[in-house]
Amino acid sequence: MDEISRRDFLQMTAGAGAFATLARPAGDVVSAQPAAGAAADGWFDRPMRWVQLTLVENDPGRFDPQFWLDYFRRLHADAATLSAGGIVAYYPTAIPLHHRSQWLGESDPFGTLAAGCRALGMNVLARTDPHAAREDVRAAHPDWIAVTRDGEPRRHWANPDLWVTCALGPYNFEFMDQVHREIVSRYGVDGVFANRWSPQGGDCYCVHCQQNFKAATGHELPRSTDRRDPARRQFLEWRKARLTELWKRWDATVRAARAEARFIPNGPPDMKTAGELAPIQFADNQARRGVTPPWANGRRAKEYRSVMGRRPVGGIFSVGLEEPYRWKDSVQSEPEIRLWVAEGTANGARPWVTKFSGVLYDRRWLPVVERIYDWHHRHERYLRNEESLARVAVLYSEQMAAASTPAGDRAEDHVLGMYHALVEARVPFDLVHEAFLAPERLDRFSLLILADAAALSDVQCAAIRDYVNRGGSLLATFASSLYDETGGRRPDFGLADVFGVSFAGRIDGPMQNSYLSLDADPVTGKRHALLDGLDDTPRIINGVYRVDVRPHDTTFASPLTLIPTYPDLPMEDVYPRVPHTTTGEVFLRQLTRGRVIFFPWDIDRTFWEVMSVDHLKVLRNAIAWASRDPQPVEVEGPGVIDVTVWRQRDSMTVHLVNLTNPMMMKGPLREAIPVGPLRVRVRLPQGARARGVQLLTAGTAPGLTEANGVMTLTVPSVEIHEVIAVDL
């Protein structure tokens, strides 16, 4: 078994040596080429509609393969992922300890399904799952099993008859490598898709992990789970490097067996690695659970696209019910399935339906998915996107987990609040990953948003500063750039010169009953555009946390100023002790070309928590002021509409996803509630003219006007998903 030596590991985590691009330090900004370049060569960009059939052990002899092949044909599916091996082998494997299904007999269900899919012209991936094994494996190779912190072999959390395998040891590097070689050599599939291939159930303290970590770092495995602990950070880097090495090992094995095939992990070690290695990726975000908004599926698609660019991304969705109880043999409501898939499709993910068990207990989902896929097939040419036309981007950070935030403040809530505000404001936007901040990636956006992007490296700060100097605009909130990429707090903001303020040494909060005064310009007497729509009130609620800052320009008069917290009980004492201050709560800078706006408080996080319409108005106005130019699409009319805009080879499309529903923030939907009419203004690409326009769901051609490159039309109604398709 290959091991990472200490020298190799230090080279990897320093960004040097042969593996530098695979285990790049968190703070590095790499070229945008992998994300922004053309789609990957090979078969990867061909499939548009994926299916996955995950067999259970007693399916052989009980399920009907021909039923599924007929269904795949009716779906116009052009790629399939089929259960092959790992925990259970669904083919007559010759590898010792590779557990054949007890019901396999002389059959070969994987081979039968793979051949049938090939006959339909479909690409085929073999699905493996290496995360658990049976007692005979543990007895023969106890060192293959993950070990708990207490030194005990790890039982499977859901099935105590199984043992959890160590993802970073010889079970994966040697045994599963043989399995993948056998599958690809025998069946000539297009690749291997591994589920749960990374560590499961917690950190592993087996003999191999102990020896390999010490060889790589010179240290014992850490016991801390605090990402801010240097030992923990070193462990996480080692684990990422080890998984990347495994990815490369399996991919080389698959390619040696069939040159066109690839290994494709279900979930990369991190998104930067996916952007550097993957020709195709799949976002496994199968359904809503708890208080999850439906746009969460679109967000996941955006996250993958932020590193994959034009390379294809599949959006895995389940017809079964999700966590925490995983009722996989029952199904969700039709409106819920349709909305979840619509959000993925509108944001650039190709649908991938997954079904657990080849035996059906609840058939209600079959016609639902058939209708979704039929629509997708009929309009495929308008769904082969080549470029997003969004002009606004939000920074997507995987480093934020390292930053130390005040108790009660969750970094994720800042992003959720900003995301929801952009959706409600009907602003088309993308995500930009922190590792891909090169000019060719950033400069297509007029506005970059840092939603409490607290943890940024010096290199990343420099890339953002250069973007602003080239004319880009910036909107930032709260503690953005106050910490480095490791979570260490700086003495000042890394972007203090860009924001026009410095950190004054204190973070306040949680604040109770604090407000913002809406102030006119002391010279002109006029209110700033930031306060549009708030003319009938002198103040609005403040946030909960704020960073104390010192402005560089002491003459700047902020349109939002602090009214400090005062008692909220007893009622007789509820009055402001200080009715007005000059403490600025927003800082605006007009540069030669771009604009900068900085909120030193948690406007995005508080918006997510309390959904104040006043905060939404301020954010909407801030985006409009900072963007300078009109958005590529403007939508007027009722409802909550997620808007995306795309360019294809000979067309452009505007997706309108109707989120308006009493179950929007906690599913599942009971019914679809149409909204409309919607008045839509579409700015055509420079020099282009519309030679035909249609509404893909309604199947009609709307009346429209076109002047000065702007097309105006009315969409009568949107039930769940409408697409304005413009032939150019």
NUFI-267998 format. One record per residue (C-alpha): z, y, x; residue in one letter. Coordinates in steps of 0.05 Angstrom, whole numbers, padded with zeros to 5 digits, always signed. Layout:
# NUFI-267998
ZYXa...
END
This chain:
# NUFI-267998
+00000+00000+00000m-00019+00069+00027d+00038+00118+00035e+00039+00193+00044i+00070+00207+00112s+00115+00266+00123r+00061+00302+00162r+00009+00289+00108d+00057+00313+00054f+00073+00377+00092l-00001+00389+00101q-00013+00377+00027m+00042+00423+00003t+00021+00476+00053a-00050+00476+00029g-00078+00447+00095a-00109+00381+00115g-00155+00334+00078a-00116+00337+00013f-00108+00412+00011a-00148+00423-00051t-00112+00367-00087l-00040+00389-00078a-00050+00463-00071r+00014+00505-00069p+00033+00534-00136a+00019+00605-00114g-00051+00596-00088d-00110+00627-00123v-00170+00581-00116v-00243+00595-00128s-00264+00602-00199a-00325+00559-00186q-00296+00493-00212p-00277+00526-00277a-00334+00574-00285a-00393+00534-00259g-00443+00491-00295a-00424+00428-00332a-00411+00367-00288a-00470+00322-00271d-00472+00252-00300g-00461+00227-00370w-00400+00268-00384f-00432+00326-00423d-00474+00282-00469r-00422+00256-00519p-00401+00304-00573m-00361+00259-00620r-00311+00209-00592w-00274+00151-00624v-00215+00111-00598q-00192+00044-00624l-00125+00023-00595t-00113-00050-00610l-00045-00082-00621v-00029-00149-00591e-00040-00190-00654n-00107-00157-00672d-00151-00211-00639p-00173-00259-00694g-00146-00212-00749r-00188-00149-00744f-00262-00144-00758d-00300-00114-00698p-00364-00106-00740q-00327-00062-00790f-00309-00014-00734w-00379-00014-00704l-00408+00001-00772d-00358+00057-00781y-00374+00086-00712f-00447+00087-00732r-00432+00124-00796r-00392+00175-00756l-00451+00188-00710h-00402+00175-00654a-00433+00176-00585d-00374+00153-00543a-00316+00105-00551a-00251+00090-00516t-00230+00018-00527l-00167-00021-00509s-00179-00064-00448a-00117-00079-00406g-00051-00060-00376g+00007-00079-00420i-00039-00126-00458v-00107-00153-00436a-00158-00157-00492y-00208-00195-00450y-00203-00261-00411p-00174-00231-00348t-00170-00273-00284a-00114-00231-00253i-00046-00265-00248p+00009-00230-00288l-00041-00190-00328h-00015-00209-00396h-00068-00235-00443r-00057-00223-00517s-00022-00284-00546q-00075-00284-00601w-00135-00278-00553l-00154-00351-00552g-00226-00358-00530e-00245-00289-00557s-00262-00225-00520d-00250-00167-00569p-00259-00114-00515f-00324-00144-00492g-00349-00151-00564t-00333-00079-00581l-00361-00052-00516a-00427-00089-00525a-00432-00065-00597g-00420+00007-00577c-00472+00001-00522r-00522-00025-00574a-00508+00039-00614l-00525+00081-00553g-00453+00101-00541m-00416+00114-00476n-00356+00069-00467v-00289+00081-00433l-00240+00024-00421a-00170+00044-00441r-00112+00018-00399t-00038+00030-00405d+00003+00014-00343p+00071+00042-00363h+00106-00023-00384a+00107-00097-00367a+00139-00161-00389r+00196-00203-00361e+00149-00248-00320d+00125-00186-00282v+00197-00163-00269r+00218-00233-00247a+00159-00239-00198a+00161-00167-00173h+00227-00132-00189p+00206-00076-00142d+00149-00058-00191w+00199-00036-00244i+00226+00035-00249a+00299+00044-00231v+00348+00092-00264t+00392+00141-00227r+00448+00089-00233d+00406+00036-00198g+00389-00004-00260e+00319-00029-00277p+00294+00014-00335r+00286-00020-00402r+00232+00007-00448h+00262+00059-00495w+00223+00035-00556a+00215-00040-00542n+00273-00071-00503p+00232-00134-00490d+00191-00092-00441l+00207-00060-00374w+00182+00009-00352v+00140+00004-00290t+00143+00052-00231c+00082+00096-00235a+00085+00115-00162l+00092+00046-00131g+00052-00018-00119p+00046-00036-00193y-00003+00021-00202n-00030+00027-00132f-00044-00048-00124e-00039-00088-00188f-00071-00038-00236m-00123-00023-00183d-00145-00096-00188q-00146-00091-00264v-00191-00031-00263h-00238-00063-00212r-00243-00125-00255e-00258-00087-00320i-00311-00042-00291v-00344-00097-00250s-00346-00145-00309r-00366-00098-00365y-00402-00040-00332g-00365+00012-00372v-00373+00087-00359d-00302+00096-00337g-00228+00080-00345v-00182+00122-00387f-00109+00110-00370a-00054+00126-00420n+00018+00139-00397r-00003+00131-00325w+00049+00181-00298s+00124+00169-00293p+00155+00151-00361q+00227+00153-00384g+00255+00196-00327g+00254+00198-00251d+00248+00132-00214c+00297+00113-00158y+00264+00047-00139c+00260+00025-00066v+00188+00049-00060h+00202+00119-00087c+00262+00125-00041q+00223+00102+00020q+00160+00141+00005n+00196+00206-00011f+00237+00202+00052k+00176+00186+00094a+00140+00246+00065a+00197+00296+00067t+00253+00269+00110g+00302+00274+00051h+00334+00229+00000e+00311+00232-00072l+00344+00291-00107p+00392+00282-00165r+00382+00352-00193s+00333+00364-00251t+00335+00440-00242d+00265+00462-00224r+00294+00522-00187r+00331+00476-00139d+00290+00473-00073p+00301+00397-00069a+00275+00389-00140r+00214+00432-00126r+00199+00390-00064q+00205+00326-00106f+00158+00354-00159l+00107+00371-00106e+00113+00302-00076w+00105+00269-00145r+00044+00311-00159k+00014+00293-00092a+00029+00219-00104r-00004+00221-00173l-00064+00257-00144t-00069+00203-00091e-00067+00150-00146l-00121+00186-00185w-00165+00186-00124k-00150+00112-00110r-00168+00090-00180w-00229+00135-00182d-00255+00106-00116a-00245+00036-00142t-00281+00051-00207v-00339+00085-00170r-00345+00026-00122a-00354-00020-00181a-00403+00026-00217r-00428+00090-00185a-00434+00129-00251e-00364+00111-00274a-00301+00153-00265r-00227+00147-00273f-00202+00196-00326i-00127+00205-00334p-00094+00220-00401n-00059+00282-00375g-00069+00306-00303p-00013+00316-00253p-00021+00390-00268d-00077+00432-00296m-00098+00459-00228k-00112+00388-00205t-00154+00376-00268a-00194+00437-00252g-00208+00412-00182e-00221+00338-00195l-00241+00323-00266a-00313+00320-00292p-00285+00314-00363i-00215+00317-00393q-00183+00302-00460f-00128+00342-00493a-00080+00292-00524d-00050+00337-00578n-00056+00290-00637q-00022+00325-00694a+00030+00376-00715r+00104+00362-00716r+00163+00405-00736g+00151+00480-00738v+00084+00477-00702t+00029+00525-00724p-00041+00496-00733p-00069+00542-00680w-00030+00500-00629a-00089+00453-00626n-00135+00511-00609g-00086+00534-00557r-00087+00466-00523r-00163+00468-00521a-00159+00537-00490k-00110+00512-00437e-00158+00457-00416y-00218+00503-00417r-00180+00552-00372s-00189+00502-00315v-00249+00462-00339m-00297+00519-00356g-00362+00490-00381r-00343+00419-00365r-00330+00381-00430p-00262+00376-00463v-00246+00326-00518g-00192+00341-00569g-00155+00277-00587i-00130+00277-00659f-00093+00224-00698s-00099+00207-00771v-00028+00179-00769g+00037+00217-00772l+00067+00241-00706e+00134+00248-00673e+00191+00241-00678p+00184+00177-00719y+00111+00159-00706r+00089+00128-00771w+00022+00107-00742k+00001+00061-00798d+00003+00114-00852s-00041+00176-00855v-00037+00251-00861q-00066+00293-00917s-00139+00311-00916e-00129+00387-00910p-00082+00377-00851e-00131+00333-00813i-00189+00381-00828r-00150+00442-00805l-00125+00410-00741w-00195+00387-00721v-00225+00455-00741a-00178+00491-00694e-00198+00446-00637g-00272+00452-00652t-00270+00528-00659a-00237+00533-00591n-00286+00488-00554g-00258+00418-00559a-00302+00360-00580r-00269+00316-00633p-00238+00249-00612w-00207+00210-00669v-00156+00158-00648t-00135+00099-00691k-00078+00051-00674f-00089-00021-00695s-00154-00053-00715g-00124-00076-00781v-00123-00022-00834l-00063-00012-00879y-00082+00057-00906d-00156+00071-00913r-00152+00142-00942r-00170+00174-00875w-00237+00139-00868l-00280+00184-00913p-00243+00246-00888v-00263+00235-00815v-00332+00213-00836e-00343+00280-00871r-00317+00318-00810i-00361+00280-00762y-00422+00285-00807d-00416+00361-00809w-00407+00362-00734h-00468+00318-00723h-00513+00360-00769r-00494+00424-00733h-00489+00396-00662e-00537+00446-00631r-00492+00503-00652y-00431+00468-00622l-00458+00457-00552r-00424+00519-00525n-00445+00548-00459e-00401+00610-00456e-00344+00642-00493s-00359+00714-00510l-00286+00735-00516a-00268+00798-00477r-00192+00788-00477v-00153+00736-00437a-00080+00715-00433v-00053+00688-00368l-00035+00614-00373y+00022+00598-00327s+00051+00531-00305e+00097+00566-00256q+00140+00600-00309m+00187+00540-00313a+00213+00560-00244a+00235+00630-00264a+00307+00644-00282s+00310+00678-00350t+00370+00705-00388p+00409+00656-00431a+00375+00650-00499g+00308+00676-00474d+00254+00623-00470r+00191+00641-00431a+00149+00598-00477e+00168+00642-00537d+00135+00703-00504h+00069+00665-00500v+00076+00639-00571l+00089+00708-00598g+00031+00739-00561m-00015+00682-00582y+00004+00690-00655h-00004+00765-00652a-00075+00758-00625l-00092+00708-00680v-00064+00754-00734e-00101+00813-00702a-00165+00771-00706r-00180+00783-00632v-00223+00730-00599p-00190+00711-00534f-00186+00659-00479d-00134+00635-00430l-00140+00644-00355v-00102+00596-00311h-00059+00626-00256e-00096+00584-00203a-00165+00611-00221f-00160+00687-00213l-00222+00699-00171a-00267+00757-00192p-00321+00712-00221e-00270+00684-00270r-00232+00748-00287l-00285+00801-00289d-00318+00778-00354r-00256+00801-00390f-00241+00874-00405s-00166+00860-00415l-00118+00811-00383l-00050+00800-00417i+00013+00778-00381l+00060+00753-00435a+00123+00753-00392d+00085+00722-00334a+00149+00727-00293a+00132+00677-00237a+00072+00702-00196l+00058+00693-00122s+00039+00751-00077d-00031+00724-00075v-00035+00722-00151q-00007+00792-00156c-00060+00815-00108a-00115+00782-00149a-00090+00817-00212i-00083+00884-00175r-00155+00877-00150d-00179+00862-00220y-00147+00927-00245v-00177+00965-00186n-00246+00938-00205r-00238+00968-00274g-00202+00914-00314g-00146+00932-00361s-00077+00901-00362l-00023+00891-00415l+00043+00862-00390a+00111+00849-00420t+00184+00840-00399f+00195+00808-00330a+00122+00797-00311s+00117+00790-00234s+00192+00800-00224l+00197+00730-00194y+00156+00694-00142d+00121+00627-00154e+00184+00589-00135t+00228+00626-00184g+00261+00671-00133g+00274+00741-00160r+00241+00798-00122r+00276+00864-00108p+00220+00896-00149d+00162+00876-00193f+00105+00845-00153g+00060+00891-00194l+00106+00952-00194a+00050+00997-00167d+00005+00974-00224v+00057+00981-00279f+00079+01049-00253g+00153+01029-00256v+00204+00994-00212s+00259+00945-00228f+00325+00983-00234a+00368+00921-00221g+00389+00899-00291r+00365+00857-00348i+00399+00875-00414d+00410+00828-00472g+00418+00799-00520p+00420+00868-00553m+00447+00874-00624q+00421+00928-00672n+00379+00968-00622s+00319+01009-00643y+00257+01045-00617l+00244+01118-00631s+00171+01134-00645l+00159+01199-00607d+00103+01249-00610a+00073+01278-00547d+00118+01337-00528p+00058+01380-00509v+00007+01365-00564t+00055+01343-00618g+00010+01284-00634k+00029+01211-00636r-00005+01163-00589h-00055+01112-00617a-00003+01060-00600l+00036+01083-00663l-00023+01081-00712d-00001+01054-00780g+00072+01074-00768l+00067+01146-00792d+00119+01138-00847d+00178+01119-00803t+00213+01153-00744p+00237+01087-00713r+00227+01012-00714i+00270+00954-00689i+00275+00941-00615n+00273+00873-00581g+00330+00830-00558v+00322+00832-00482y+00298+00889-00438r+00288+00901-00364v+00318+00965-00339d+00263+01003-00302v+00254+01067-00263r+00187+01102-00277p+00148+01127-00217h+00122+01187-00255d+00184+01223-00281t+00142+01270-00323t+00113+01213-00366f+00134+01219-00439a+00136+01150-00470s+00115+01143-00543p+00170+01090-00551l+00240+01108-00528t+00306+01070-00531l+00359+01078-00584i+00416+01039-00554p+00452+00983-00590t+00508+01003-00638y+00556+00964-00683p+00527+00927-00742d+00596+00914-00774l+00637+00938-00809p+00587+00973-00853m+00624+01039-00846e+00611+01039-00771d+00536+01024-00774v+00507+01088-00746y+00474+01105-00679p+00521+01132-00627r+00462+01158-00587v+00406+01177-00636p+00354+01192-00582h+00342+01181-00508t+00286+01193-00459t+00289+01120-00435t+00218+01096-00440g+00204+01029-00473e+00129+01029-00460v+00090+01056-00400f+00017+01075-00404l-00031+01088-00347r-00102+01114-00353q-00139+01095-00289l-00209+01114-00268t-00239+01057-00308r-00185+01011-00335g-00118+01021-00370r-00049+00992-00360v+00005+00984-00412i+00073+00955-00396f+00129+00937-00445f+00194+00927-00406p+00223+00889-00465w+00209+00825-00503d+00162+00850-00557i+00124+00784-00557d+00185+00739-00557r+00220+00780-00612t+00156+00779-00653f+00155+00703-00649w+00228+00701-00671e+00229+00751-00729v+00154+00764-00743m+00164+00839-00753s+00101+00871-00779v+00118+00933-00740d+00116+00895-00674h+00049+00865-00696l+00021+00935-00708k+00045+00959-00640v+00014+00898-00605l-00051+00905-00644r-00055+00978-00625n-00037+00963-00552a-00093+00912-00547i-00143+00961-00578a-00122+01018-00532w-00122+00976-00469a-00188+00940-00486s-00225+01006-00493r-00287+00973-00521d-00294+00944-00591p-00284+00869-00597q-00347+00825-00601p-00328+00806-00672v-00289+00846-00724e-00267+00814-00789v-00241+00852-00850e-00211+00818-00911g-00150+00778-00933p-00114+00722-00898g-00095+00696-00829v-00160+00679-00793i-00169+00651-00723d-00234+00681-00695v-00274+00653-00637t-00343+00672-00612v-00391+00630-00570w-00459+00632-00538r-00505+00571-00538q-00573+00564-00505r-00612+00597-00562d-00557+00620-00609s-00488+00648-00617m-00434+00627-00665t-00373+00658-00696v-00319+00609-00719h-00272+00631-00775l-00213+00583-00785v-00171+00598-00846n-00097+00589-00830l-00074+00622-00894t-00027+00572-00926n+00047+00567-00945p+00049+00507-00897m+00018+00545-00839m+00081+00545-00796m+00105+00476-00817k+00056+00423-00839g+00027+00383-00867p-00018+00423-00913l-00017+00401-00986r-00082+00437-01004e-00133+00484-00975a-00129+00555-01002i-00195+00593-00995p-00196+00666-00974v-00251+00718-00980g-00295+00755-00984p-00294+00773-00910l-00335+00829-00881r-00356+00810-00810v-00387+00854-00756r-00418+00816-00698v-00441+00849-00634r-00502+00813-00608l-00511+00799-00534p-00546+00856-00498q-00620+00855-00511g-00616+00800-00563a-00639+00803-00636r-00621+00757-00693a-00681+00717-00718r-00640+00676-00768g-00569+00672-00793v-00534+00618-00833q-00465+00597-00855l-00459+00525-00832l-00405+00502-00880t-00431+00539-00942a-00502+00520-00924g-00528+00589-00943t-00561+00648-00910a-00519+00711-00920p-00548+00779-00933g-00539+00824-00873l-00556+00889-00839t-00569+00900-00765e-00566+00966-00728a-00555+00984-00655n-00542+00912-00636g-00488+00903-00689v-00499+00854-00747m-00458+00863-00810t-00452+00810-00863l-00406+00783-00917t-00376+00713-00917v-00360+00700-00991p-00305+00649-00979s-00273+00607-00924v-00236+00545-00947e-00216+00518-00878i-00273+00528-00828h-00336+00570-00832e-00385+00582-00776v-00434+00640-00773i-00493+00613-00734a-00541+00665-00706v-00608+00642-00677d-00627+00691-00622l
END
